[in-house]
């Protein structure tokens, strides 16, 4: 049976929770397959640990004490309510956004050489960004929630947080 992991926007995936330090993540998954530094200006100095075997990456922000601040998912094993997962069509994503009360969404088109028809649907109220290529979901990006003043709301991390269950 293939693994099946529920995405909890604003919180994480299973026991992989926003706010956890890099060492806790590497205790769960081992050393990353790659380490990247995002090119986006607002993510200067971030460190992203990439795990190709699960097609996920985990970003840590030095301005947040090197805590986990973003998870990017590029495989269908991870899902939100078993409906929002990589490969789903744009029309269905918009329908599910209403069905799950994800709040208002912002849609934007980003075109470049690598992604000539990329679209992003953002549900900022729940920390969810959906990247679409050729009309289908290709990347799910989740981040922690923020309070009214813009401060991150960190989920509680249990002391024995060492599995992805």
C-alpha positions as CSV (number, residue, x, y, z in Angstrom):
1,X,0.0,0.0,0.0
2,X,1.3,3.5,-0.9
3,X,1.8,6.1,1.8
4,X,-1.0,8.7,2.2
5,X,-0.3,11.9,4.1
6,X,-2.8,14.6,5.2
7,X,-1.7,18.2,4.7
8,X,-2.7,20.4,7.6
9,X,-2.4,24.0,6.2
10,X,-0.9,26.4,8.8
11,X,0.4,23.4,10.8
12,X,2.4,21.0,8.6
13,X,2.1,17.3,7.6
14,X,1.7,14.7,10.3
15,X,4.5,15.3,12.8
16,X,6.4,17.6,10.4
17,X,5.3,20.9,12.0
18,X,6.1,24.5,11.3
19,X,8.5,25.8,13.7
20,X,10.6,22.6,14.1
21,X,14.4,23.0,13.8
22,X,16.4,21.5,10.9
23,X,18.0,18.9,13.1
24,X,14.6,17.4,14.0
25,X,13.7,17.1,10.3
26,X,17.0,15.4,9.5
27,X,16.4,13.0,12.4
28,X,13.2,11.9,10.7
29,X,14.3,11.9,7.0
30,X,18.1,11.7,7.3
31,X,20.4,14.0,5.4
32,X,18.8,15.9,2.5
33,X,19.4,15.0,-1.1
34,X,20.1,18.6,-1.9
35,X,20.3,22.0,-0.1
36,X,19.0,25.0,-2.0
37,X,18.8,28.8,-1.4
38,X,15.6,30.3,-2.8
39,X,16.0,33.1,-5.3
40,X,13.0,35.1,-4.2
41,X,14.1,38.4,-2.6
42,X,11.9,38.0,0.5
43,X,13.5,34.6,1.2
44,X,17.1,35.8,1.3
45,X,19.2,33.5,3.4
46,X,16.6,30.8,3.7
47,X,17.9,27.3,3.5
48,X,15.8,24.6,1.7
49,X,16.3,20.9,2.4
50,X,15.2,18.8,-0.6
51,X,14.2,15.2,-0.4
52,X,13.8,13.7,-3.9
53,X,12.5,10.3,-2.8
54,X,9.4,12.0,-1.5
55,X,9.4,15.0,-3.9
56,X,9.2,17.5,-1.0
57,X,11.3,20.4,0.2
58,X,11.4,22.1,3.6
59,X,12.5,25.7,4.0
60,X,14.0,27.3,7.1
61,X,14.3,31.0,7.8
62,X,17.3,32.4,9.8
63,X,15.1,35.4,10.8
64,X,12.8,32.8,12.6
65,X,15.6,31.1,14.5
66,X,16.2,28.6,11.6
67,X,12.7,27.2,12.1
68,X,10.6,25.4,9.4
69,X,8.6,28.1,7.6
70,X,7.5,26.5,4.3
71,X,6.9,23.0,2.8
72,X,6.6,22.4,-0.9
73,X,5.1,19.2,-2.1
74,X,5.4,17.8,-5.6
75,X,3.8,14.3,-5.3
76,X,0.3,12.9,-5.0
77,X,0.9,11.0,-1.7
78,X,0.3,14.2,0.2
79,X,-3.2,15.7,0.1
80,X,-5.7,18.0,1.7
81,X,-8.9,16.1,2.5
82,X,-8.0,13.5,-0.1
83,X,-9.1,15.9,-2.8
84,X,-6.4,18.6,-3.2
85,X,-3.3,16.8,-4.4
86,X,-0.8,17.1,-7.3
87,X,-2.4,16.3,-10.6
88,X,-5.9,17.8,-9.9
89,X,-7.4,20.2,-12.5
90,X,-7.7,23.9,-11.9
91,X,-11.5,23.9,-12.0
92,X,-11.7,21.2,-9.3
93,X,-9.2,23.1,-7.1
94,X,-11.4,26.2,-7.2
95,X,-14.5,24.1,-6.3
96,X,-12.6,22.4,-3.4
97,X,-11.5,25.9,-2.2
98,X,-15.2,26.8,-1.7
99,X,-16.2,23.3,-0.4
100,X,-13.5,23.4,2.3
101,X,-14.0,27.1,3.2
102,X,-10.4,28.1,2.5
103,X,-11.4,31.7,2.2
104,X,-10.8,34.1,-0.6
105,X,-8.3,33.2,-3.2
106,X,-5.9,35.2,-5.3
107,X,-5.0,33.9,-8.8
108,X,-2.0,35.1,-10.7
109,X,-0.2,34.0,-13.8
110,X,3.6,33.7,-13.9
111,X,5.3,33.1,-17.2
112,X,9.0,32.4,-17.7
113,X,11.1,30.1,-19.8
114,X,10.9,27.2,-17.3
115,X,7.2,27.5,-16.7
116,X,5.5,29.2,-19.7
117,X,1.9,28.8,-18.4
118,X,2.3,28.7,-14.6
119,X,-0.6,29.9,-12.5
120,X,-0.8,30.3,-8.7
121,X,-3.9,30.1,-6.6
122,X,-3.3,31.5,-3.1
123,X,-5.5,30.9,-0.1
124,X,-3.6,33.2,2.3
125,X,-6.0,32.8,5.2
126,X,-4.9,29.1,5.5
127,X,-1.3,29.4,4.3
128,X,-1.9,27.5,1.1
129,X,-0.5,28.2,-2.4
130,X,-1.3,26.0,-5.3
131,X,1.0,26.1,-8.4
132,X,-0.5,24.9,-11.7
133,X,1.2,24.0,-14.9
134,X,-0.8,23.1,-18.0
135,X,-4.0,23.6,-15.9
136,X,-3.1,20.9,-13.3
137,X,-1.8,21.2,-9.8
138,X,2.0,20.6,-9.8
139,X,3.1,22.0,-6.4
140,X,1.4,22.5,-3.1
141,X,3.1,25.0,-0.9
142,X,2.1,25.4,2.7
143,X,3.2,27.9,5.4
144,X,2.3,28.8,9.0
145,X,-0.6,31.1,9.8
146,X,-0.1,34.7,10.9
147,X,-2.0,36.8,13.5
148,X,-3.5,40.2,12.8
149,X,-0.1,41.9,13.4
150,X,1.7,39.6,11.0
151,X,3.5,37.5,13.6
152,X,3.7,33.7,12.9
153,X,1.4,31.5,14.9
154,X,3.6,28.4,15.6
155,X,1.9,25.1,16.2
156,X,2.8,23.2,19.4
157,X,5.6,20.8,18.8
158,X,5.4,17.6,20.9
159,X,8.7,16.5,22.7
160,X,8.6,13.1,20.9
161,X,8.1,14.5,17.4
162,X,10.1,12.0,15.4
163,X,7.8,10.4,12.8
164,X,5.8,11.6,9.8
165,X,2.7,9.6,10.8
